[in-house]
Amino acid sequence: MIVGHMRYLEQDRQWLPTEVVKVLDWMAAADWNRLEDGRYELEGAEVYVGVQHYKTTPAAEKQPESHQAYVDIQYMPLGREVIGAEPLTDEHEESSIELEVRDLIFYHEGVQESSLVLAPGMYAVFFPWDVHRPGCRATEAAETVCKAVGKVPRGARMLLRVH
C-alpha cells in the first residue's frame, strides 16, 4: 500500500509506478466540480477511473476486500472517509469471490486492520496483497464524499521509476 497527497505528486512521481502516475495525473487535472459519476477510460478498457458520490457508512456494515487483476488507486477530492487497511495473510477467511465479474474477493473480517483517514487531496494505492475496507465513516454522522478509484492491470508497466 502507498499513501500520499496530491500536493507532493511532483516529488512522489519518481518513486511511483508509471501507470499509477498516469492515473494520478488524470485525477489531479480533473474538474471535480463538473465531473459526473461514471467510468472514464484512460487507455481503453485497461486503465480507467470510476467516479462516484456516496454517503459513508459504519465500518461494521462494510466488508474487507482485495483485488487480483487490478491495482486500486483511490483518490478523495471531496469529503473524508476511513479505509481499513492491512496486508493479506493466510488468516483472512474469504466470504465471497467475484473475480470474473468484478475482480473482488470479500473477507469476513479484518485480521490486523489499521484505519487510514482519506481526506481531500489524499490518495491510496492498494496492490493485490493489500486488503482494504473503503467507504467507512470518519465521524459518527454519515458524510457525502466524492471519490475516484483508478484501476491499473496488475503487472502493466508497474515498474518503479528509480533515478
For each residue, the residues with C-beta under 8 A, 3 or more apart:
1: 85 124 125 126 127 130 132
2: 16 20 124 125
3: 116 122 123 124 125
4: 8 9 12 16 122 123 124
5: 8 9 121 122 123
6: 9 24 27 28 75 121 122 123
7: 121
8: 4 5 11 12
9: 4 5 6 12 13 21 24 25 28
10: 13
11: 8 14
12: 4 8 9 15 16
13: 9 10 16 21 24 161
14: 11 161 162 163
15: 12 160 161 162
16: 2 4 12 13 20 21 24 125 160 161
17: 20 21 71 152 157 158 159 160 161
18: 21 22 157 158 159 161
19: 22 23 47 71 152 156 157 158
20: 2 16 17 23 24 71 73 125 150 152 158
21: 9 13 16 17 18 24 25 161
22: 18 19 25 26 42 43 47 152
23: 19 20 26 27 42 47 49 73 150 152
24: 6 9 13 16 20 21 27 28 73 75 123 150
25: 9 21 22 28 29
26: 22 23 29 30 40 42 49 150
27: 6 23 24 30 49 73 75 77 123 148 150
28: 6 9 24 25
29: 25 26
30: 26 27 35 77 148
31: 34 35
32: 35 77 78 146
33:
34: 31
35: 30 31 32 51
36: 51
37: 51 52 53
38: 50 51
39: 48 49 50 51
40: 26 48 49 50 51
41: 44 45 47 48
42: 22 23 26 47 48 49
43: 22 46 47 48
44: 41 47
45: 41 48
46: 43 153 156
47: 19 22 23 41 42 43 44 150 151 152 153 156
48: 39 40 41 42 43 45 150 151
49: 23 26 27 39 40 42 148 149 150 151
50: 38 39 40 148 149 150 151
51: 35 36 37 38 39 40 146 147 148
52: 37 146 147 149
53: 37 144 145 146
54: 135 144 145 147
55: 142 143 144 145
56: 79 80 81 82 135 136 137 138 142 143 145
57: 61 62 135 136 137 142
58: 61 62 136 137
59: 62 82 84 133 136 137
60:
61: 57 58
62: 57 58 59 84 133 134 135 136
63: 95 106 107 108 133
64: 84 86 92 106 107 109 110 113 131 132 133
65: 104 105 106 107 131 132 133 134
66: 88 104 105 107 126 128 129 130 131 132
67: 70 71 72 103 104 105 126 128
68: 99 103 105 128 154
69: 99 103 153 154
70: 67 103 151 152 153 154
71: 17 19 20 67 125 126 127 128 151 152 153 154 158
72: 67 124 125 126 132 149 150 151
73: 20 23 24 27 123 124 125 149 150 151 152
74: 83 118 123 124 125 126 132 134 147 148 149 150
75: 6 24 27 122 123 147 148 149 150
76: 79 80 81 118 119 120 121 122 123 145 146 147
77: 27 30 32 120 121 146 147 148
78: 32 120 145 146
79: 56 76 120 143 144 145 146 147
80: 56 76 117 118 119 120 138 139 143 145
81: 56 76 117 118 134 135 136 137 138 143 145 147
82: 56 59 115 116 117 118 136 137 138
83: 74 115 116 118 124 132 133 134 135 136
84: 59 62 64 110 113 114 115 116 131 132 133 136
85: 1 113 114 115 116 124 126 130 131 132 133
86: 64 89 110 111 112 113 114 130 131 132
87: 112 129 130 131
88: 66 92 128 129 130 131
89: 86 92 111 112
90:
91: 111
92: 64 88 89 107 111 131
93: 107 108 109
94: 97 105 106 107 108
95: 63 106 107 108
96: 104 105 106
97: 94 104 105 106
98: 101 102 103 104 105 106
99: 68 69 102 103 104 105
100:
101: 98
102: 98 99
103: 67 68 69 70 98 99
104: 65 66 67 96 97 98 99
105: 65 66 67 68 94 96 97 98 99
106: 63 64 65 94 95 96 97 98
107: 63 64 65 66 92 93 94 95 110 131
108: 63 93 94 95
109: 64 93
110: 64 84 86 107 113 131 133
111: 86 89 91 92 131
112: 86 87 89
113: 64 84 85 86 110 131 133
114: 84 85 86
115: 82 83 84 85 136
116: 3 82 83 84 85 124
117: 80 81 82 138
118: 74 76 80 81 82 83 122 123 124 147
119: 76 80 122
120: 76 77 78 79 80
121: 5 6 7 76 77
122: 3 4 5 6 75 76 118 119
123: 3 4 5 6 24 27 73 74 75 76 118
124: 1 2 3 4 72 73 74 83 85 116 118 132
125: 1 2 3 16 20 71 72 73 74
126: 1 66 67 71 72 74 85 130 132
127: 1 71 130 154
128: 66 67 68 71 88 154
129: 66 87 88
130: 1 66 85 86 87 88 126 127
131: 64 65 66 84 85 86 87 88 92 107 110 111 113
132: 1 64 65 66 72 74 83 84 85 86 124 126
133: 59 62 63 64 65 83 84 85 110 113 136
134: 62 65 74 81 83 147
135: 54 56 57 62 81 83
136: 56 57 58 59 62 81 82 83 84 115 133
137: 56 57 58 59 81 82 140 141 142 143
138: 56 80 81 82 117 143
139: 80 143
140: 137
141: 137
142: 55 56 57 137
143: 55 56 79 80 81 137 138 139
144: 53 54 55 79
145: 53 54 55 56 76 78 79 80 81
146: 32 51 52 53 76 77 78 79
147: 51 52 54 74 75 76 77 79 81 118 134
148: 27 30 49 50 51 74 75 77
149: 49 50 52 72 73 74 75
150: 20 23 24 26 27 47 48 49 50 72 73 74 75
151: 47 48 49 50 70 71 72 73
152: 17 19 20 22 23 47 70 71 73 156 158
153: 46 47 69 70 71 156
154: 68 69 70 71 127 128 158
155: 158
156: 19 46 47 152 153
157: 17 18 19
158: 17 18 19 20 71 152 154 155
159: 17 18
160: 15 16 17
161: 13 14 15 16 17 18 21
162: 14 15
163: 14
